[in-house]
Amino acid sequence: MQKSKGIKIAALLCGAIAAITGIVLVVSHMLGGEEFYRSILIYELNGTASIEREGAGEINAAEDLYLESGDRISVAEGSSMRLKLDDDKYLMVEEESVLSVEAAGSEEDSKTKIQLEEGAVTSEIQNPLSPDSKYEVNSPNSVMAVRGTIFRVETTVFSDEDVSTKVSVFSGKVSMGALQEDGSVGDEILIGAGEEAECDGGLISGTVLSEPAEIDFQSLSLQALEFLTDLAEQDAPITGISKDELSALVEEARAWESEDEESDDETEEEMEEAEDADIDEEDMDEPEDEEDDEEDSQADKTASSGNSNNNTGTTPRTPTNPGTIPRSPSNPRTPSPNPGTTPQNPQNPGTPPQNPQNPGTTQQNPGTTQQNPGTPGTTPQTAEYTVSFMYNGTVFATQTVKEGECVTKPSLKPEASGTWDFDFSTKIKKDTTIKWK
């Protein structure tokens, strides 16, 4: 009975504490509306991603998790994430992307900044921003500012001074400015719906903006195409392509991806089979080596026994130098013929022996030294050839292939459509050039 009363008292205390906490949060919300207005929600996660948060370290991302302003997000290979900012801004983060999200202000003066370190993101801003609000996507070499639009930013980092940022605008307009070494924005261009442009270079070496051109939808990633298809199904304005064309591109990209996965699986299986074959060959070679060692040991014992008994009927080994040529028993001063060399003519040591059937011809020496592929411990040399993959007159990739083996199709493609003009089941026997068509 006493124990039951204690439990009830504890429950009442917990309820009171929760109620007080709720009142405090409501009051804080009312007093500090600007701090509690902005929200960043992970509403969809495919695969895995991690979040670095100041004061908390690294945590695993999960659906229905609210992020804090300043969180740094890393999306794993083969994964993707969709964020909801407030109630009318959406951000799709593609695989292998690293970015941080900053959200401050209120509905009247919201400040949203996406710092994209590498990878790609697609933004959808459903409602026009207020005059005092901002929405920016920054890359290491440029700044993209918008009012209300759908656009994609892709950043590829080759080095600190070699960065490429591409902006594709599907609805509305985006201004793209090149960052300067002092952090200011230099040259700017305006990119309209259905256009894309690039900024190449680094802050120290300088950046270059390209002129806007028509969007190459075939060069977009599968994840971007799928997101655009979802938007088109919701009647979002996508300029430059229809729903049916988007769906066709998605199916084509999926087929490409499936083909690449099969090719990668085949390559892994071939490598595993080759490793297994090497292990089996090593296991088979070991007994032969042991047998050769036993034969050498027995020969040493025989030679030693022959020397101690002064037996001239056996060919003695030279104990002090086993590598010297043994003397012939019949003529101790004349070296015994070496089957690996051409014997000398006794009548004329400087000329090869005459063929007894035809004295005018030189006898062929069947004992000429040659490589013995069956000798344990030796590996015959196999020729290697270079296979070059060419795209638009430049080398896209190279492979070194052993003679008689097949070249592996590159996992990466120069562009979404096309194929390598080559039968990859062909065995390579010379340096080969393969072109993309």
Buried (B, 14 or more C-beta within 10 A) or exposed (E): EEEEEEEEEEEEEEEEEEEEEEEEEEEEEEEEEEEEBBEBBBEBBBEBBBBBEEEEEEEEBEEEBEBBBBBBBBBBEEBBBBBBBBEEBBBBBBBEBBBBBBBBBBEEBBBBBBBBBBBBBBBBBEEEBBEEBBBBBBBBBBBBBBBBBBBBBBBBBEEEEEBBBBBBBBBBBBBBBBBBEEEEBBEEBEBEBBBBBBBBBBBEEBBEBEEBEEBEBEBBBBBBBBBBBBBBEEEBEBBBBEEEEBBEBBEBBEEBEEBBEEBEEEEEEEEEEEEEEEEEEEEEEEEEEEEEEEEEEEEEEBBEEBBEEEEEEBBBBEEEEEEEEBBEEEEEEEEEEEEEEBBBBEEEEEEBBBEEEEEEEEBEBEEEEEEEEEEEEEEEEEEEBEBBBBBEEEEBBEBEBEEEBBBBBBEEBBEBEEEBEBEEEEEBEEEBEBBBE
